[in-house]
Amino acid sequence: MVQRTKGLPRAESRGQIIIEVLIAFGLASILLPAILTGFVSGRSGRVQQEQRSRAIALLKEAEEAVRVYREADWNTFAIDGTPQIYHPVVSGTTWVLAVGEEVVEGFTRLITVESAFRDANNQMSETGTNDPSTKKVTLKVSWGTSSADMIT
């Protein structure tokens, strides 16, 4: 005795399977690139965020070193003349500033100390009268090759 199941005959079901496979491939070719791009972008964004977080930590460390060094020895810190480039170094239990820039885990860190000038209105300016009680300090951490890979 032959039993027939309800549904499509075998010839028609083969054609339907081919159409379903083609639709599945079409949807996959549209959706997979978008999904993979999202994964790659998310992954690279996380790496950039980790780099920025590390750079900010190095910048805050340099800021603290400048504050400690300034409070400990203003006369050494306040040398007039051309801009001086330093980097922070722990000496015993305190911070000191060593000459030159430093590279830490692929990050370049430098502290620039230069004279500050005031205009006739006693406002900070690029030119004017040298103010020996004020210094212009610039902290910079950079990494990578693009200008976007820098925090000042």
Secondary structure, 3 states (H helix, E strand, C coil): CCCCCCCCCHHHHHHHHHHHHHHHHHHHHHHHHHHHHHHHHHHHHHHHHHHHHHHHHHHHHHHHHHHHHHHHCHHHHCCCCCCEEEEEEEECCEEEEEECCEEECCEEEEEEEEEEEECCCCCEECCCEEEEEEEEEEEEEECCCCCCCEEC
